[in-house]
Amino acid sequence: MKEISRVALVLSGGGGRGAYECGVYKYLEEAGIVPEILVGTSIGAINAAAIASGKSAADLEKAWLETRTRDIQRFWRFRPWRSIYDTSPWQKTLYRFIDFQGLARTDRHLLITATEVEGGALRVFDNRQAEITPQHILASCSIPLVYPWTRIGAVHYWDGAVMANTPLGVAVDAGADDVLVVLLSPIGEHRIERPRWPWHALAVTLDLALSATYENDIKQLQTVNRLVEAGLDEKHKMVRCRTITPSQEISASRIITYDPAFSRELIARGYEDARQTLGK
C-alpha cells in the first residue's frame, strides 16, 4: 500500500465496546499503515494513548483480554455520592494499557478531548503542548452521571463525547491528509431494543449521544472537499476520509461492561471490518 504522509486515526468513544478499535489497529499494523496523528475520545482516548505510547496491537489486545468491569468501576462505598460508579479502579488499570513514560517520548501527535464542565467547551489535550497524564485520560472518559467528573487544576471535566464523540475536525486541524475514523456503532438508522431497565435506558441514551455529531461532521468535510476541488476554497485542502464501522450492531449495554470473552469477539470483528473496508 502506498504510504501517505499524514495519516490520522480517529477513535471514538463507546466504553467496553472499545475492544473493536483494538481489532482495527491489529489490521492496520499488519497492513503497514502507521498513523502519525492519533485522536481519541473516551475509550478511544485510552486506545489512542496506548498506541502513541508504543504499544503494539498484541500488547493492546492483551490488555483488553485482561480487563473486566471490576477493573474499571465499582459502586461507591464510603465516599459521598457524585455519580453511579466510582472509577478509582481505572486509575490503576490505565497503566495496563498505556506506557506513560513511552508516551512522554513519543514522536506521534496525540490529541484527546474532554468537555469543560464550567464552560461547556470542548477541550483538546495536545501532547505537543503539554504532557498527557492519567488525569487527562480519565477526564476524557468521565461519562456524566455514570462516572464522576475529573478535576485538572481549577477545571472540572466530563467525557469528550458530550461535545464530540468522533472529533474528525481535530484530525483535520492537525494537518491530516488521510483520516481513518473508527466508530463503535453502525452509521445510519439504528435498530434499538426497547429498554426494559433504567440502566439499559441510560446506556441507550449514551449511545445515541455518542453518535449524534459524526454524520454532520462528515457532511461538512465533504462540502469543503467539493469546494476545494472546484477551486472555490483556497484556505483548505482535500482530505480523504474512510470510516470503519461495526458490521453488526453492538448492544448499548456494553458501554459500561467489560468482558474478556466479548472483547475477544469485538477484536476479531474490528479486524475483519477493517480488512473489508481498507483491503479494497
N, C-alpha and C positions, 0 to 999 in steps of 0.2 A: 504494500500500500504506500502510495506517495505520501511523504511526510509533509505536514502542514505546519507552518512556522509558529502560529499562535493558536493552539487548541485549548479550549476551556471545557471543563467538565463541571456541570451544574447539578448538584444533588439536592433533591427536595426533601421535605420533612415527611414523617409518617410513622414515627415510633418504631415498634417492633417489626414493622414491615421493611425496615432499612436493610435487612439482610439481602434483599433483592438487589440493592446497589452494589453489594459485595460481589454478586454474581456477574453484574455488568462489568465491574472493574476486572474481574478474573478474565473475561473475554478480551477486554482492551489490552491487558498485559500480554496475553498470548498473541494478539494481533500486532503487537509492537506499537500501539498507539499510546503515546506518553503525553498527557495533558500538562501544559506548562502552568495553566491557570486553574485553580480549584475553588469552586464557590459552593458553599453549603448552608443549609438552614436546618435547625433542629437536629434530627438524627443524621441528616445529610452533612451537617457541620462536623459531626464526630467522624463519619466516614471520610470526608474531605481532609480533615486534620490528620487522620491516620495515614492516608496516602501521602500527604505532604511531608509527614514526619519520616517517611522512608519505609513504611510497612508494605510488604508485598501482598499480593492477593491471598497467598496462602496464610500469611500472618493474620490478615483481616478475617479470613474465613475461620481460622482457629479461635479468634476472639469471639466471633458470633456464636460459634458452636459451644462455647464455654459459658455463655451468658443466659441467665434465667431471670424471670421477673423479680425475684428477691434480690438480684444484684443491681437492680435499678431503683426500686421504690419499696416503701412499706407504709403502712398506716401510721399516723402519728401516735406516739406513746406518751411521752412525758411533757413535750413542748406544747405551747399554745397552738391552737388550730389556725392555719393560714391557707390550707389547701387540702384536697382529699388525701394526697400522698406526701410523704417526706422523701426527698431524693438524696438523703445522706449516703446511701449505698453507691449512687452514681459517682460520687467524688473519688471513691476507690477504684471502681470499675473502669473509669476513664483511662487509667494507666494500663489497663489490659489492651486497650485499643490504640492508644497514642503514645509515641515516644516523644515526650516534650523536649528532651534535650536535642533530639534529631530535628524536631520542629523548629527550634531556635536557630538551627544551622542550615535549614533547607534553602535551596535556590528557587524553589517553586513559589508561585504567588498564591497565597491563601487568603480568601475573603469569606468571612462568615457573618451572618446577620442576626440581629436581635431587635426587639422593639422597646423603645424607651417608655416606661410606664407613665412618668410625669408629663412628658412632652408628646407622646403618641407618635413619635417619628421613627422611621426605620434607621437603625444604626448599623454601619458596616465596619467590622473589625478587620483591619488590614495588617498582615504580618510584615509588610514593608514600611509600616508606620510605627508599629509598636509590637512588643512580644505578645503572642497569643498564649494565655494561661488557661488552666482548668476552669476558672471562673468565667472566662469569655465563652468557653464551650457550653457550660451549664446555662449561661444566660440565653444562648440560642435555643436551648431545649426546655425552657421554663414555660410549659403549656399553662395558660391562665386557668385558675381554679383547680386543675388537676395537680399541678406542681407549684411550689412556692416561687415567687419571683427571685431573681438573683441580683444582689447588690454589688456594684463595682464603683468604688469611690462614693460619690454622693448620689449616684443614679441607680434606680431600680430597673431591671429589665425582665421582659417576658419573651416568649418564643418569637423568633423572627418571622414565623409563619403567620402571625397576627397581621402583618403588613404585606409580606411577600414570601409565600412558601417556596416558590421557584424563581429566585432572583435573576432572571435572564438578563435584565438591564445591567446588573452589576458586572456580569461577564463581558458584555459589550463595552461598557465603560472602561474596563481593564485592558482593552485592546485586542480582544479575541477576534480571529478571522473565521474560526470554525467552532461552533458551540455544540457540545453533546449534552443534552438535557435528559435526566433520568427522573421520571415521575413514578409515584408509588400507587397510582390508581389510573385506570384507563381514561383516555381522553373522550369527551363527548358525554352522551347521556348515561347516567348511572342507573343500575338496577339495584335499588336499595331495599333490603329486607326491612319490613316494618319493625321498629324497635319494640321489644317486649319488657325491657327492664330499664331503669333510669341510667345505669352505667352504659348500656348499649346506645341509648338515645344520645348520651354525651359523646360517645365515640363517633357516631354518625354525624353529629353536628360539627365535630372537629374535622372530620374527613371532608365535608362539604366546604368548610372554611379553607382547608389546605389547598383545594384545587380551584378556588374561585378566581384567582388572578392570572393564571398561566395563559389561558386562551386569549385574554385581552393583550397580554404581553407579546405573544407570538404574532397576533394580527398587526400590532404596531410595528414589529420588526419587519414583517412582510411589506407593509406600506412604505417604510423607509427604504427597503431594498428596491422596490419598484421605482421610487423617486430617484434613487442613485443611478439605477440602470438607465433611466430615461434622461439623465443628465440634469435633473431638476434639483438635486440636493448635493452641494459640494462640501458640506460640512461633515458628512458621514461616509462610510464605506460599506460595501457589500459584506454581509455577514451570513455565512451558511449556518443553518441550524437544523440539527437532526434530533428527534425525540424518541427515546426508548421508553415504552410503557408496558405494564404487565399485560400479557396475552389473556389473562383471566382476572376477574375481579378478586381483590384480596379483602377479606372481611375487615370492616372498620374497627371491630373489637380488638384486632391485632395491634392497634396503635399503642395500647397500654399493656400489652402482654408480650413476653419474650420467652420463646420456647425453642430449644435446640433442634428438635425434630422438624418443626415448621420452618425454622431458619434454614435448615439444610434444603428443604423443598424450594424455598424462595431463592436461595443462591443458585440452584440448578435452573430455575425458571428465568432468573435475571440473565444468566449466561446464555441460555438458548434464545431469549428475546433479543439480546444484543447481537448475537450471531445472525439472527434472521434480519435484523434492521440494518446492521453495518456491513455484514458479509456480502451484501449485494453490490 
